[in-house]
Every structure is written in structure tokens, then in C-alpha cells.
């Protein structure tokens, strides 16, 4: 089941851009970890200050 959150006002462009970039970084890190490269995933997350 997909749950969508509806915000009362649109987020500012800067916030939407940051969330989009973080989503892509997190997806890439998850892919790396799932394909046998957990060290590279951890390095990516640490480099982007997500850990």
C-alpha cells in the first residue's frame, strides 16, 4: 500500500532539490550495498554526510 503525504503548501525549490538529491544518493548507496559493495556505499553516505 502506498501512502502519500500531502503538504499544505508547496516546498521551496531549494528544499525540493535537496530532497531529490538525497533520494538519489540514498538509492545509489542501497544499490551498491545490495550488489556486494557495502564499503563503497558507506563511503558515499559518509562523503555526503548522510551517516
Backbone bond lengths (Angstrom), bond angles and torsions (degrees), N, CA, C in turn:
res aa  C-N    CA-C-N  psi(-1)  N-CA   C-N-CA  omega(-1)  CA-C   N-CA-C  phi
1 X - - - 1.441 - - 1.529 108.16 -
2 X 1.287 116.86 130.79 1.457 122.57 179.23 1.523 108.60 -97.59
3 X 1.320 114.99 126.73 1.460 120.68 178.17 1.515 107.55 -111.32
4 X 1.290 116.55 125.85 1.461 121.37 179.32 1.514 109.35 -110.33
5 X 1.313 114.95 136.26 1.454 120.70 177.12 1.520 108.04 -98.02
6 X 1.300 116.57 128.85 1.455 121.62 178.86 1.515 108.06 -104.19
7 X 1.313 115.37 120.55 1.455 120.15 178.95 1.523 109.41 -89.17
8 X 1.320 117.38 145.54 1.462 119.80 -177.28 1.528 113.18 -65.67
9 X 1.336 117.74 -33.93 1.457 120.81 179.85 1.529 108.46 -128.02
10 X 1.323 117.84 149.90 1.458 118.69 177.23 1.531 110.61 -65.37
11 X 1.320 115.26 143.25 1.461 119.59 178.32 1.523 109.80 -73.05
12 X 1.327 116.69 152.51 1.463 119.62 176.95 1.531 110.80 -62.54
13 X 1.305 116.36 154.44 1.460 122.04 -178.38 1.521 111.98 -55.70
14 X 1.317 117.07 -42.59 1.471 120.58 -178.97 1.530 111.06 -61.30
15 X 1.315 117.48 -41.52 1.457 121.80 -179.92 1.520 110.76 -67.16
16 X 1.331 116.55 -43.79 1.467 119.85 178.77 1.518 111.55 -62.97
17 X 1.336 116.67 -39.30 1.463 120.63 179.02 1.527 110.75 -65.07
18 X 1.342 117.14 -43.48 1.465 120.74 179.58 1.524 111.04 -62.66
19 X 1.331 117.17 -44.11 1.458 120.66 178.93 1.527 111.54 -63.54
20 X 1.313 117.16 -38.25 1.461 120.87 179.37 1.534 110.72 -66.22
21 X 1.333 116.62 -43.96 1.468 120.58 178.94 1.525 110.03 -63.83
22 X 1.335 117.96 -44.71 1.459 121.17 179.30 1.525 111.08 -61.98
23 X 1.314 117.11 -38.25 1.462 120.75 177.81 1.526 110.92 -61.58
24 X 1.328 117.00 -44.82 1.461 120.83 -178.91 1.533 111.44 -68.15
25 X 1.328 117.19 -39.25 1.460 120.37 177.63 1.525 109.73 -63.96
26 X 1.319 116.64 -44.53 1.456 121.00 -179.72 1.526 111.16 -64.36
27 X 1.323 117.30 -40.16 1.467 121.15 178.16 1.522 111.09 -63.84
28 X 1.334 116.75 -42.92 1.456 120.48 178.30 1.524 110.61 -64.12
29 X 1.327 117.69 -42.66 1.457 120.73 177.86 1.514 111.82 -62.44
30 X 1.310 117.48 -41.08 1.466 120.98 177.64 1.523 110.62 -64.37
31 X 1.318 117.14 -40.11 1.469 120.74 178.12 1.524 110.16 -63.40
32 X 1.340 116.40 -45.60 1.461 120.23 179.14 1.524 111.12 -60.25
33 X 1.322 116.89 -45.88 1.461 121.06 -179.66 1.530 110.83 -63.58
34 X 1.307 116.63 -38.75 1.460 120.73 -179.70 1.513 114.04 -73.14
35 X 1.323 117.37 -17.59 1.459 121.35 -179.59 1.523 112.31 -108.32
36 X 1.337 115.60 27.37 1.456 119.98 171.81 1.510 116.24 84.62
37 X 1.310 118.03 19.39 1.463 121.22 179.57 1.533 111.06 -126.71
38 X 1.335 117.36 58.13 1.466 119.09 -177.62 1.531 113.07 -64.82
39 X 1.320 117.34 -30.24 1.468 120.19 178.18 1.514 111.77 -65.44
40 X 1.342 116.11 -41.93 1.465 120.30 178.43 1.531 110.55 -66.48
41 X 1.341 115.78 -38.73 1.463 119.50 178.34 1.525 110.38 -63.95
42 X 1.330 116.21 -44.37 1.459 119.60 179.20 1.523 110.51 -63.75
43 X 1.325 117.30 -42.01 1.464 120.49 178.51 1.531 110.38 -59.93
44 X 1.350 116.52 -44.30 1.466 121.08 179.79 1.517 110.86 -60.22
45 X 1.335 116.18 -48.47 1.462 119.89 -178.98 1.526 111.28 -63.92
46 X 1.331 117.46 -40.35 1.458 119.92 179.28 1.535 110.70 -68.25
47 X 1.327 117.27 -40.47 1.468 120.85 179.35 1.532 110.92 -62.20
48 X 1.308 115.97 -33.28 1.473 120.57 -179.43 1.529 112.04 -94.49
49 X 1.331 115.77 8.85 1.481 122.86 179.30 1.516 112.57 55.72
50 X 1.343 115.70 42.90 1.455 120.61 177.54 1.531 110.95 -101.86
51 X 1.337 116.91 -2.95 1.482 121.48 174.73 1.496 106.47 -116.34
